[in-house]
Amino acid sequence: LGHRRSAIAPLLPVVMPLPVVVMRGGVSGSGHHVGVPRAFGSSGRRNPASQLASAAHGVIGTAPAPTAPLQVQARWRCLKRDDNNLLMSGSSNLYDPNELVGSSHVVARIPRRNRSTHGWRALAASTANPPSKTQESSSPTKRQPAGATPKGPTAPGGGFFYALDFDGVICDSEPETSASAWMACAKFWPDVFDSDAARERKEELMIKMARVRPVVETGYENMLLLRLLLEGTPVEDILDYWSVLLPETMKSWGLERGDMVDFFGAERTAWMEGQPDQWLDINRIYEDVDKALAPVSGLPHCYVVTTKPQNLTIKLLKHKAMCSFPDDRVISTTVSGIPKSDILRELQQLPEAAGRTKVFVEDKLSTLLKVADVGEELDDWQLYLVEHGYVTKRDVEVAKRHPRIDVISKNEFIKLLKGEIPSPTATTTTAI
């Protein structure tokens, strides 16, 4: 963590120190030196793989290239630290180091041989050794769309069944959520935010809030982000460690999720009802997405599945996107916290989904990975990560290497809404 250790050390009691594992022998038999960077087991237990035993004690060790698949049954949280040591956020229960697929930034998630356990996992490779053509050719092949051949969204008995995220897919709500967070924090922590020193930094903090927006899953998290930024937590640490910082911060500050959801939701609703024009203006529907969404919004095979409160989502769909979604087809998990994978299980059983190609469009990579990890039960869903949303460059690179996920631009998303099969993007220029 270098100079940033002190900023988050109080919140990471189970994380330090992060061991470094150095493996020699390379990726996919390439013979390159590969550094498997900093990682830690969420269980806090010793790594059961004997070849990595020294790493479990925080010692930089050297392990020979394995000659047989090495199965490591432990949860690992993997984090990017610098250009030569990149790991994606996530967990790994089981992997075969002989099957790693190298990249200048990531290693692909490899389908596990034992499909009875969770499906897709990943490790990371050093950027010091770009993959050979042989390695690149061994990357997982993207699966072709399943189900019925799309015939357009209005064609009876064919076409798509849509499950669409809202924030970052249909609407850019970051300015509103950041502004709402400021107002909510001023009331929730007046001793921290009601000061000239805090107000003088508001513009700076709003810029930083835009940078950390990709980590947000539910709106109340913006309040915690804003206070952490005010108190000096670096943006990079938030981007890399949010899955750890969020629960540790909640525990350290004595907060309950339900209370925070209610408080933040009440502040946003008060703003929406008290100054509706101002609230609507600060939210922005992505250009041309509304025009493509409107024709399918009234059809029974198009749903919005979001962590945003339902009342706010419906308000924006009706008054900003000019879409006629019935209330029962706007599914919010804000209060329940139900995983979107569970929602997809229910949606795929609807009569309206029969005979249609089911597509799930998100801007949060971790959500798509969780759906992919479910395995065969949700294999019929086509998973798309949109570049125009709250994604990082690392998210895009990881998604492109994943056999279940396609990365699409805003224009390709619009084509999807029109009933066309999108062409996954080869490069990215819009990600954070």
Phi, psi and chi 1 to 4 in degrees:
 res  aa     phi    psi   chi1   chi2   chi3   chi4
   1 LEU       -  -16.2  -64.1  178.5      -      -
   2 GLY    59.6 -133.4      -      -      -      -
   3 HIS   -71.1   -9.9   69.2  -80.4      -      -
   4 ARG   -91.0   -2.4  -66.0 -167.0  -66.2  -90.2
   5 ARG   -55.7  -43.6 -179.5 -173.2  -62.0  -90.4
   6 SER   -66.3  -27.1   60.0      -      -      -
   7 ALA   -68.9  -33.9      -      -      -      -
   8 ILE  -120.3    1.9   63.7  170.9      -      -
   9 ALA   -55.0  -40.4      -      -      -      -
  10 PRO   -62.6  -22.2  -22.3   34.3      -      -
  11 LEU   -97.5   -3.5  -60.4  178.3      -      -
  12 LEU  -122.4   57.5  -58.9  176.5      -      -
  13 PRO   -66.8  -26.4   25.4  -35.2      -      -
  14 VAL   -97.8    1.2  -60.9      -      -      -
  15 VAL   -97.4  -35.8  175.7      -      -      -
  16 MET   -87.9  144.5  -52.5  -57.5  177.3      -
  17 PRO   -83.8  158.4   31.8  -35.3      -      -
  18 LEU   -90.8  118.5  -58.0 -178.0      -      -
  19 PRO   -71.7  154.6   26.5  -34.9      -      -
  20 VAL  -115.5  130.1  177.2      -      -      -
  21 VAL  -111.7  127.4 -178.1      -      -      -
  22 VAL  -116.3  122.0  177.9      -      -      -
  23 MET  -113.8  137.8  -62.6  177.9   63.7      -
  24 ARG  -110.6  145.9  -63.5 -171.5 -176.4  -84.1
  25 GLY   125.2  -24.3      -      -      -      -
  26 GLY    91.9 -171.9      -      -      -      -
  27 VAL  -106.5  128.5  176.6      -      -      -
  28 SER    51.9   37.3  -61.4      -      -      -
  29 GLY    72.5   22.4      -      -      -      -
  30 SER   -75.7  -23.3   64.4      -      -      -
  31 GLY    85.1   -1.7      -      -      -      -
  32 HIS   -73.4  156.1  -66.4  -59.1      -      -
  33 HIS   -79.3  124.6  173.1  -86.6      -      -
  34 VAL  -120.5  124.4  178.4      -      -      -
  35 GLY   -95.7  119.3      -      -      -      -
  36 VAL   -91.0  106.6 -178.8      -      -      -
  37 PRO   -70.9 -164.3  -12.0   27.8      -      -
  38 ARG   -57.2  133.6  -59.9  175.2 -177.3  -92.8
  39 ALA  -152.3  157.2      -      -      -      -
  40 PHE  -144.7  147.9   60.6   89.1      -      -
  41 GLY   -84.1  129.0      -      -      -      -
  42 SER   -65.8  -24.0   62.7      -      -      -
  43 SER   -77.4  -17.5   65.3      -      -      -
  44 GLY    76.1    4.4      -      -      -      -
  45 ARG   -88.9  162.2  -65.6 -168.2  -62.7 -111.1
  46 ARG   -66.1  138.6  177.2  176.0  174.4  175.8
  47 ASN   -59.9  123.3 -172.3  -27.2      -      -
  48 PRO   -75.1  -11.7   27.4  -35.2      -      -
  49 ALA   -77.6  118.3      -      -      -      -
  50 SER   -62.7  -30.6   59.9      -      -      -
  51 GLN   -67.9  -19.8  -71.2  172.0  -54.8      -
  52 LEU  -110.1   15.8  -55.4 -179.2      -      -
  53 ALA   -60.7  -38.4      -      -      -      -
  54 SER   -63.4  -33.3   61.9      -      -      -
  55 ALA   -66.8  -30.1      -      -      -      -
  56 ALA   -65.6  -19.2      -      -      -      -
  57 HIS   -98.4   10.5  -63.8  -76.9      -      -
  58 GLY    78.2   18.4      -      -      -      -
  59 VAL  -104.7  134.8  178.3      -      -      -
  60 ILE   -72.2  116.1  -61.1  177.9      -      -
  61 GLY  -122.3  173.4      -      -      -      -
  62 THR  -124.4  128.9  -60.0      -      -      -
  63 ALA  -118.5  138.3      -      -      -      -
  64 PRO   -68.2  158.9   26.7  -34.5      -      -
  65 ALA   -64.1  126.4      -      -      -      -
  66 PRO   -67.2  143.3   22.1  -31.0      -      -
  67 THR   -98.0  -12.5   57.1      -      -      -
  68 ALA  -135.2  154.8      -      -      -      -
  69 PRO   -52.0  131.2  -27.1   35.3      -      -
  70 LEU  -104.8  116.7  170.9   65.8      -      -
  71 GLN  -100.5  118.8  -65.6 -176.1  -16.1      -
  72 VAL  -109.4  114.6  178.9      -      -      -
  73 GLN  -103.4   85.3  -64.8 -179.4  -12.3      -
  74 ALA  -160.4  148.4      -      -      -      -
  75 ARG   -86.4  130.6  -69.5 -174.5   62.2   82.2
  76 TRP  -120.7  136.9  -69.6   79.1      -      -
  77 ARG  -104.1  122.2 -177.4   68.6   58.3 -179.4
  78 CYS  -112.3  135.4  -55.3      -      -      -
  79 LEU  -136.3  139.6  -54.1  165.9      -      -
  80 LYS   -75.9  133.8  175.6 -177.9  175.5 -178.1
  81 ARG  -119.5  -39.8  -64.5  -46.7  -49.2  141.6
  82 ASP  -159.2 -177.1   54.5   54.2      -      -
  83 ASP   -63.5  -27.2  -70.9  -19.3      -      -
  84 ASN   -96.1   -7.2  -69.4  -39.5      -      -
  85 ASN  -135.2   90.5  -70.6  -47.1      -      -
  86 LEU  -116.5  125.8 -174.4  142.3      -      -
  87 LEU  -130.9  142.3  -73.9  167.4      -      -
  88 MET   -85.7  152.0   52.7  174.0 -102.2      -
  89 SER   -66.8  138.5  -64.8      -      -      -
  90 GLY   153.7 -172.0      -      -      -      -
  91 SER  -130.5  154.9   62.6      -      -      -
  92 SER  -134.9  120.7  177.6      -      -      -
  93 ASN   -97.9  -28.5  -75.8   -6.2      -      -
  94 LEU  -156.4  125.0 -172.9   62.9      -      -
  95 TYR  -148.9  162.1   61.9   83.3      -      -
  96 ASP  -119.0  106.7  177.8   -8.1      -      -
  97 PRO   -66.6  -13.2   20.3  -29.7      -      -
  98 ASN   -77.1   -9.5  -74.3  -35.7      -      -
  99 GLU  -112.0   11.4  -66.0 -175.9   -4.7      -
 100 LEU   -63.1  140.0  -60.2 -176.0      -      -
 101 VAL  -111.8  115.4 -179.4      -      -      -
 102 GLY   -80.1  158.8      -      -      -      -
 103 SER  -154.5  162.6  164.2      -      -      -
 104 SER   -66.7  -16.6   60.6      -      -      -
 105 HIS  -127.0  -31.9  -71.4   92.2      -      -
 106 VAL  -140.9  169.1  -58.6      -      -      -
 107 VAL  -115.2  137.3  165.7      -      -      -
 108 ALA   -65.5  151.6      -      -      -      -
 109 ARG   -73.6  133.1  -71.4 -178.3  167.6 -118.2
 110 ILE  -107.0  133.2  -53.8  -59.9      -      -
 111 PRO   -64.5  129.8   21.1  -29.4      -      -
 112 ARG   -71.8  146.4 -100.4 -165.8  -89.7 -177.8
 113 ARG   -66.5  -35.0  -60.2 -177.9 -172.6  -79.1
 114 ASN   -93.0   97.0 -179.1    5.3      -      -
 115 ARG   -76.5   -2.6  -71.6  -59.4  -59.0  -84.9
 116 SER   -73.8  -18.1   64.1      -      -      -
 117 THR  -106.4 -180.0   51.6      -      -      -
 118 HIS   -60.5  146.7  -62.7  100.2      -      -
 119 GLY   -79.6  -54.1      -      -      -      -
 120 TRP  -119.1  131.5  -49.8   97.3      -      -
 121 ARG  -132.6  173.7  -61.9  -59.7  178.6 -163.3
 122 ALA  -152.2  155.7      -      -      -      -
 123 LEU  -126.0 -175.2  -76.8  179.0      -      -
 124 ALA  -134.2  158.8      -      -      -      -
 125 ALA  -121.3  161.4      -      -      -      -
 126 SER   -72.1  141.6  169.2      -      -      -
 127 THR   -77.7   -7.9   59.0      -      -      -
 128 ALA   -69.2  -20.3      -      -      -      -
 129 ASN  -127.9   89.3  -62.5  -64.6      -      -
 130 PRO   -58.6  151.9  -21.8   33.4      -      -
 131 PRO   -69.9  150.9   27.8  -35.8      -      -
 132 SER   -78.5  169.8   64.1      -      -      -
 133 LYS   -61.7  -33.1  -68.0 -176.7  178.9  179.8
 134 THR   -63.8  -41.9  -57.9      -      -      -
 135 GLN   -64.3  -44.7  -66.4  167.8  -31.2      -
 136 GLU   -63.1  -35.9  -70.3  178.8  -16.8      -
 137 SER   -69.5  -17.7   66.2      -      -      -
 138 SER   -90.6    4.8   63.8      -      -      -
 139 SER   -61.9  149.0  -62.8      -      -      -
 140 PRO   -57.3  140.0  -21.7   31.2      -      -
 141 THR   -83.6  133.1  -58.5      -      -      -
 142 LYS   -65.3  135.6  -66.2  -72.0 -176.1 -179.6
 143 ARG   -73.9  139.0 -168.0 -178.9   64.9  177.4
 144 GLN   -72.8  151.5  -64.4  -60.7  -47.4      -
 145 PRO   -54.8  137.5  -25.9   34.4      -      -
 146 ALA   -98.0  173.4      -      -      -      -
 147 GLY    82.3 -158.9      -      -      -      -
 148 ALA   -69.8  150.8      -      -      -      -
 149 THR   -68.3  123.8  -58.6      -      -      -
 150 PRO   -60.0  134.6  -23.4   34.6      -      -
 151 LYS  -122.1   15.7  -58.4  174.7 -176.0  177.6
 152 GLY   104.2  149.6      -      -      -      -
 153 PRO   -65.5  -20.8   23.5  -33.6      -      -
 154 THR  -103.7   -0.7   60.1      -      -      -
 155 ALA   -72.4  123.4      -      -      -      -
 156 PRO   -66.1  136.6   24.5  -33.6      -      -
 157 GLY    77.5    6.9      -      -      -      -
 158 GLY  -153.8 -170.8      -      -      -      -
 159 GLY    86.9 -160.2      -      -      -      -
 160 PHE  -102.1  153.4  -68.5  116.4      -      -
 161 PHE  -113.9  117.4 -178.5   91.0      -      -
 162 TYR   -99.9  134.9  -60.6   98.8      -      -
 163 ALA  -126.4  111.0      -      -      -      -
 164 LEU  -117.2  131.0  -50.3  174.1      -      -
 165 ASP   -68.6  163.5 -176.9   31.6      -      -
 166 PHE  -106.0  -68.8 -174.6   72.9      -      -
 167 ASP   -67.0  128.1  -67.8  -45.7      -      -
 168 GLY    86.8   -8.3      -      -      -      -
 169 VAL  -117.9  -50.6  173.4      -      -      -
 170 ILE  -103.3  -38.1  -62.9  169.6      -      -
 171 CYS  -129.2  137.7  178.7      -      -      -
 172 ASP   -93.9   98.0  177.3   11.2      -      -
 173 SER  -103.8    4.7   59.9      -      -      -
 174 GLU   -56.0  -45.4 -177.6  -81.5  -42.9      -
 175 PRO   -58.1  -37.8  -26.4   37.0      -      -
 176 GLU   -70.6  -44.5 -179.0  -91.3  -42.3      -
 177 THR   -65.9  -35.5   55.7      -      -      -
 178 SER   -69.5  -42.7  -65.1      -      -      -
 179 ALA   -65.3  -40.4      -      -      -      -
 180 SER   -64.0  -38.3  -67.1      -      -      -
 181 ALA   -61.7  -40.3      -      -      -      -
 182 TRP   -62.5  -46.3 -178.6  -88.7      -      -
 183 MET   -64.9  -40.8  -69.3 -174.9  -74.9      -
 184 ALA   -67.7  -41.8      -      -      -      -
 185 CYS   -64.1  -36.3  -74.8      -      -      -
 186 ALA   -62.1  -29.8      -      -      -      -
 187 LYS   -90.4  -35.0  -66.7 -177.4  179.0  179.5
 188 PHE   -78.2  -38.2 -162.6   82.3      -      -
 189 TRP  -126.9   65.9  -66.3  -61.7      -      -
 190 PRO   -60.9  -31.0   21.9  -33.0      -      -
 191 ASP   -69.1  -20.2   54.8  -34.7      -      -
 192 VAL   -95.4  -41.8  176.3      -      -      -
 193 PHE  -100.6  -20.2  -76.8   85.0      -      -
 194 ASP   -88.2   69.8 -171.3   14.8      -      -
 195 SER  -150.5  155.1   67.6      -      -      -
 196 ASP   -63.4  -35.8  -69.3  -20.4      -      -
 197 ALA   -63.1  -41.3      -      -      -      -
 198 ALA   -69.2  -44.0      -      -      -      -
 199 ARG   -64.4  -33.9  -75.3 -173.0  -74.9  -90.3
 200 GLU   -65.5  -22.6  -71.6  173.2   -0.3      -
 201 ARG   -98.5    4.4  -65.3 -175.1   57.5 -162.7
 202 LYS   -57.7  -46.9 -177.4  176.8  179.9  179.2
 203 GLU   -61.2  -44.2 -176.9  175.9   -6.8      -
 204 GLU   -60.5  -42.9  166.0 -147.7  -23.8      -
 205 LEU   -68.9  -34.2  -67.1  171.4      -      -
 206 MET   -65.8  -36.0  -68.8  -61.7  102.5      -
 207 ILE   -64.8  -42.8  -66.2  172.9      -      -
 208 LYS   -68.8  -32.9  -70.2 -177.6  176.3  179.6
 209 MET   -62.9  -37.0  -75.0  -69.5  -73.3      -
 210 ALA   -64.2  -35.0      -      -      -      -
 211 ARG   -71.1  -33.8  -68.5 -176.2   59.7 -166.5
 212 VAL   -92.9    1.2  -59.9      -      -      -
 213 ARG   -54.8  -32.6  179.5   56.7 -179.9   81.5
 214 PRO   -58.6  -20.7  -28.8   37.4      -      -
 215 VAL   -83.7  -14.5  -54.5      -      -      -
 216 VAL   -73.9  129.3  175.8      -      -      -
 217 GLU  -107.6  -41.4 -175.0  167.5  -15.1      -
 218 THR  -128.4  144.3  -54.1      -      -      -
 219 GLY   -52.4  -39.7      -      -      -      -
 220 TYR   -58.8  -24.7   78.9   92.3      -      -
 221 GLU   -59.6  -24.8  -64.6  172.8   29.6      -
 222 ASN   -61.0  -32.5  -73.5  -79.1      -      -
 223 MET   -65.3  -43.6  -66.7  177.6   62.4      -
 224 LEU   -66.9  -40.5  -81.3   70.8      -      -
 225 LEU   -60.2  -44.8  -73.0  169.8      -      -
 226 LEU   -63.1  -42.7 -174.0   56.0      -      -
 227 ARG   -68.5  -41.3  179.8  170.3  172.5  178.5
 228 LEU   -60.6  -41.9  -74.6  170.3      -      -
 229 LEU   -64.9  -41.6  -70.6  169.3      -      -
 230 LEU   -60.7  -36.4  177.4   63.9      -      -
 231 GLU   -87.5    4.8  -65.2 -177.8   -8.2      -
 232 GLY   103.0    5.6      -      -      -      -
 233 THR   -67.5  126.2  -56.1      -      -      -
 234 PRO   -65.7  146.4  -21.2   33.5      -      -
 235 VAL   -55.2  -42.8  167.6      -      -      -
 236 GLU   -62.1  -38.6  -67.5   80.0    4.4      -
 237 ASP   -67.5  -36.9  -77.3  -12.2      -      -
 238 ILE   -65.4  -45.2  -71.3  173.5      -      -
 239 LEU   -61.9  -37.8  -69.3  173.0      -      -
 240 ASP   -84.9  -32.1  -74.1  -17.4      -      -
 241 TYR  -120.0   15.0  -62.7  108.1      -      -
 242 TRP   -59.6  -35.5 -172.8 -123.7      -      -
 243 SER   -62.7  -23.0   61.2      -      -      -
 244 VAL   -93.8  -44.0  176.4      -      -      -
 245 LEU   -62.2  -39.3  -80.5  170.7      -      -
 246 LEU   -59.4  -58.0  174.6   57.9      -      -
 247 PRO   -66.6  -34.6   22.5  -33.2      -      -
 248 GLU   -69.2  -36.3  -70.7  -62.1  -31.1      -
 249 THR   -67.5  -44.7  -59.4      -      -      -
 250 MET   -57.1  -44.1  -67.3  -74.5  -73.2      -
 251 LYS   -68.4  -44.7 -179.2  179.1  179.2 -179.8
 252 SER   -64.2  -36.6  175.9      -      -      -
 253 TRP   -92.3    1.0  -67.3   -8.0      -      -
 254 GLY    67.1   41.4      -      -      -      -
 255 LEU  -105.1  150.7  -55.3  174.6      -      -
 256 GLU  -113.9  136.7  -66.1  -68.0  -24.1      -
 257 ARG   -56.1  -47.9 -177.3 -174.6 -173.1  -81.8
 258 GLY   -58.8  -41.3      -      -      -      -
 259 ASP   -64.4  -41.5  -65.6  -20.7      -      -
 260 MET   -68.3  -40.2  -61.4  -58.3  -68.8      -
 261 VAL   -59.9  -46.6  166.8      -      -      -
 262 ASP   -64.7  -43.2  -68.9  -15.4      -      -
 263 PHE   -66.2  -48.4 -169.3   89.7      -      -
 264 PHE   -66.1  -40.6 -171.3   60.2      -      -
 265 GLY   -62.6  -38.8      -      -      -      -
 266 ALA   -65.8  -39.2      -      -      -      -
 267 GLU   -65.7  -42.0  -74.0  -58.6  -52.2      -
 268 ARG   -67.1  -41.0  -61.6  173.8   81.5 -177.5
 269 THR   -64.9  -39.9  -61.3      -      -      -
 270 ALA   -62.1  -40.4      -      -      -      -
 271 TRP   -66.7  -45.0 -175.4   12.4      -      -
 272 MET   -61.2  -41.7  178.2 -173.8   71.2      -
 273 GLU   -80.5  -33.2  -66.2  176.4  -10.3      -
 274 GLY   -79.3  -37.0      -      -      -      -
 275 GLN  -135.1   69.0  -62.1  176.3  -66.1      -
 276 PRO   -60.0  -40.0   20.3  -32.0      -      -
 277 ASP   -65.6  -43.0  -68.0  -21.3      -      -
 278 GLN   -64.1  -42.3 -176.2 -172.6   68.5      -
 279 TRP   -64.7  -42.7 -174.3   84.3      -      -
 280 LEU   -65.9  -39.5  -74.3  169.9      -      -
 281 ASP   -63.7  -33.4  -74.3  -15.9      -      -
 282 ILE   -77.6  -17.1 -159.4  171.1      -      -
 283 ASN   -89.7  145.1  -72.5  -81.1      -      -
 284 ARG  -131.8  124.1 -178.6  176.6   69.5   89.8
 285 ILE   -80.6  134.8  -56.3  -62.1      -      -
 286 TYR   -60.5  137.8  -68.9  108.7      -      -
 287 GLU   -54.8  129.9 -174.6  177.3    4.6      -
 288 ASP    73.2  -11.4  -64.9  -30.2      -      -
 289 VAL   -67.2  -39.4  168.4      -      -      -
 290 ASP   -61.9  -39.0   51.4  -13.0      -      -
 291 LYS   -66.1  -36.1  -62.2  174.0 -175.4  176.5
 292 ALA   -78.5  -30.4      -      -      -      -
 293 LEU   -77.6  -34.8 -176.8   61.8      -      -
 294 ALA   -53.9  -46.1      -      -      -      -
 295 PRO   -63.9  -29.1  -23.1   35.6      -      -
 296 VAL   -97.1  -10.2  -62.6      -      -      -
 297 SER   -65.8  -26.4   64.3      -      -      -
 298 GLY   -92.2    1.7      -      -      -      -
 299 LEU   -90.7  151.6  -59.8  176.3      -      -
 300 PRO   -75.3   -2.3   26.6  -35.3      -      -
 301 HIS  -112.1   30.3   48.1  -96.0      -      -
 302 CYS  -134.3  119.6 -173.0      -      -      -
 303 TYR  -124.6  149.8  -78.2   74.9      -      -
 304 VAL  -105.4  126.5  169.8      -      -      -
 305 VAL  -121.5  111.4 -178.1      -      -      -
 306 THR  -140.7  156.9  178.6      -      -      -
 307 THR   -90.7   -0.1   57.8      -      -      -
 308 LYS   -78.8  144.7 -165.6 -175.3 -163.5   75.4
 309 PRO   -53.9  140.7  -28.2   36.4      -      -
 310 GLN   -61.3  -41.4 -173.1 -167.3   47.9      -
 311 ASN   -62.7  -37.3   65.2  -37.8      -      -
 312 LEU   -71.5  -39.6  -55.8 -176.5      -      -
 313 THR   -63.8  -46.3  -54.1      -      -      -
 314 ILE   -62.5  -40.9  -69.2  172.7      -      -
 315 LYS   -59.1  -44.9 -177.0   84.2  168.8  179.3
 316 LEU   -71.8  -38.3  -70.0  168.3      -      -
 317 LEU   -63.1  -40.7  -77.0  168.8      -      -
 318 LYS   -79.4  -39.5  -70.1 -176.9  176.9  179.8
 319 HIS  -103.3  -15.5  -62.6  -79.2      -      -
 320 LYS  -111.2  -44.8  -71.8  -71.6  -76.3 -169.5
 321 ALA   -90.1  -11.5      -      -      -      -
 322 MET    56.0   45.6  -55.7  -59.7  174.1      -
 323 CYS  -112.9  147.8  -68.0      -      -      -
 324 SER  -105.7   50.8   54.9      -      -      -
 325 PHE   -69.0  126.3  -83.9   92.7      -      -
 326 PRO   -63.7  150.8  -19.7   31.6      -      -
 327 ASP   -57.3  -35.5  -69.1    1.0      -      -
 328 ASP   -76.4   -2.4   61.9   -4.5      -      -
 329 ARG  -109.3   14.7  -74.1 -162.9  -77.0  107.3
 330 VAL  -114.6  101.5  178.0      -      -      -
 331 ILE  -100.4  118.4  -57.9  174.2      -      -
 332 SER  -109.6  135.8  170.4      -      -      -
 333 THR  -109.4   17.0   64.7      -      -      -
 334 THR   -56.7  -51.2  -59.8      -      -      -
 335 VAL   -80.1  -46.3  176.4      -      -      -
 336 SER   -72.6  -33.6   68.4      -      -      -
 337 GLY    70.6   14.5      -      -      -      -
 338 ILE   -63.9  132.9  -64.6  173.2      -      -
 339 PRO   -61.0  146.0  -20.5   31.3      -      -
 340 LYS   -64.4  -25.8  -70.6 -171.6  178.5 -178.2
 341 SER   -60.5  -36.4   55.6      -      -      -
 342 ASP   -68.1  -37.1  -71.4   -6.4      -      -
 343 ILE   -63.6  -42.9  -56.6  -62.4      -      -
 344 LEU   -62.9  -36.1  -62.6 -175.9      -      -
 345 ARG   -57.8  -42.3  -78.1 -168.0 -172.7   95.1
 346 GLU   -71.7  -42.6  -62.4  -64.2  -35.4      -
 347 LEU   -63.9  -37.9  -69.3  179.2      -      -
 348 GLN   -68.9  -13.1   69.4 -175.6    8.0      -
 349 GLN   -90.4   -5.8  -61.5  177.5   33.9      -
 350 LEU   -69.6  146.3  -64.9  176.1      -      -
 351 PRO   -57.3  -33.1  -22.9   32.7      -      -
 352 GLU   -66.3  -19.3  -66.1   82.9    0.6      -
 353 ALA   -86.5  -15.2      -      -      -      -
 354 ALA   -63.5  131.9      -      -      -      -
 355 GLY    76.6    5.8      -      -      -      -
 356 ARG  -113.2  153.3  -67.0 -177.1  177.6  -86.7
 357 THR   -78.9  117.7  -61.2      -      -      -
 358 LYS   -87.9  125.4  -67.8  174.7  -81.9  -66.6
 359 VAL  -124.1  136.6  -63.1      -      -      -
 360 PHE  -120.7  120.7  178.4   42.9      -      -
 361 VAL  -114.1  124.7 -175.1      -      -      -
 362 GLU  -138.2  163.1 -101.5  -77.1   -6.4      -
 363 ASP  -117.2    2.6   73.8  -48.1      -      -
 364 LYS  -109.3  110.0 -165.9  165.0 -177.5   61.6
 365 LEU   -59.0  -42.2  176.4   63.0      -      -
 366 SER   -59.6  -34.7   61.7      -      -      -
 367 THR   -66.0  -43.4  -59.9      -      -      -
 368 LEU   -65.1  -38.6  -67.4  173.3      -      -
 369 LEU   -65.2  -37.3  -66.9  176.5      -      -
 370 LYS   -64.8  -39.1  -70.1  173.2 -174.7  176.1
 371 VAL   -65.2  -43.9  172.6      -      -      -
 372 ALA   -63.1  -35.0      -      -      -      -
 373 ASP   -68.5  -20.0  -86.4  -12.2      -      -
 374 VAL   -61.9  -34.9  169.4      -      -      -
 375 GLY    98.0 -147.1      -      -      -      -
 376 GLU   -61.5  -28.0  -65.3  178.4   -0.3      -
 377 GLU   -60.3  -31.4 -172.3  177.4    1.4      -
 378 LEU  -115.4   21.5  -63.1  179.5      -      -
 379 ASP   -66.8  -20.2  -92.9   -1.3      -      -
 380 ASP   -76.7  -11.5  -76.2  -15.0      -      -
 381 TRP   -82.7  131.0  -73.3   91.2      -      -
 382 GLN   -86.5  127.4  -56.0  -54.7  -57.2      -
 383 LEU  -106.5  127.2  -52.0 -179.7      -      -
 384 TYR  -126.8  131.6  -67.2  100.8      -      -
 385 LEU  -105.0  124.0 -179.7   75.7      -      -
 386 VAL   -91.3  132.6  -70.1      -      -      -
 387 GLU   -70.9  -26.6  -78.3 -172.8  -54.2      -
 388 HIS   -79.7   -2.9   64.4  -93.8      -      -
 389 GLY   -88.8 -158.8      -      -      -      -
 390 TYR   -87.2   74.5  -50.9  121.1      -      -
 391 VAL  -122.9  155.5  -63.0      -      -      -
 392 THR  -102.4  164.6   65.0      -      -      -
 393 LYS   -59.6  -37.1  -68.1  179.3 -180.0  178.9
 394 ARG   -64.2  -41.0  179.0  173.4   49.1  178.4
 395 ASP   -56.5  -45.8  -69.3  -20.2      -      -
 396 VAL   -63.5  -44.5  170.7      -      -      -
 397 GLU   -64.7  -42.3  -69.8  -56.7  -41.5      -
 398 VAL   -63.3  -44.4  170.5      -      -      -
 399 ALA   -62.4  -37.9      -      -      -      -
 400 LYS   -65.8  -25.0  -74.0  179.0  179.2  178.9
 401 ARG   -91.7   -2.0  -55.6  -69.6 -104.5  171.5
 402 HIS   -92.3  130.6 -163.9  -68.6      -      -
 403 PRO   -69.6  -15.0   24.5  -34.4      -      -
 404 ARG  -100.2  -12.8  -77.6  -70.7  -49.4  -81.8
 405 ILE  -116.5  135.1  -58.3  172.1      -      -
 406 ASP  -112.6  140.7  -77.1  -41.8      -      -
 407 VAL   -97.3  128.2  179.6      -      -      -
 408 ILE  -129.5  150.1   56.1  174.9      -      -
 409 SER   -80.7  174.4   65.5      -      -      -
 410 LYS   -62.6  -39.6 -174.1 -173.6   71.0  174.3
 411 ASN   -64.4  -37.9  -71.7  -22.1      -      -
 412 GLU   -69.7  -33.9  -68.2  -60.7  -37.5      -
 413 PHE   -63.7  -41.2  172.5   52.4      -      -
 414 ILE   -62.3  -41.0  -70.8  171.5      -      -
 415 LYS   -61.4  -39.2  -71.2 -178.6 -179.3  178.9
 416 LEU   -61.1  -42.1 -177.2   66.5      -      -
 417 LEU   -64.9  -24.5  -68.2  174.3      -      -
 418 LYS   -88.4    1.7  -66.5  179.0  179.1  179.8
 419 GLY    95.1   10.6      -      -      -      -
 420 GLU   -99.8  147.0  -58.1  176.4   29.6      -
 421 ILE   -77.0  120.5  -62.1  176.4      -      -
 422 PRO   -72.8  156.5   27.3  -33.4      -      -
 423 SER   -99.2  117.9  -59.5      -      -      -
 424 PRO   -56.3  143.9  -23.4   33.9      -      -
 425 THR   -77.4  147.4   59.5      -      -      -
 426 ALA   -93.2  -27.2      -      -      -      -
 427 THR  -136.1  167.5   58.1      -      -      -
 428 THR  -133.4  137.8  177.7      -      -      -
 429 THR  -127.7   -9.4   57.5      -      -      -
 430 THR  -102.8  -15.0   59.9      -      -      -
 431 ALA   -69.5  153.0      -      -      -      -
 432 ILE   -68.5      -  -63.5  171.3      -      -
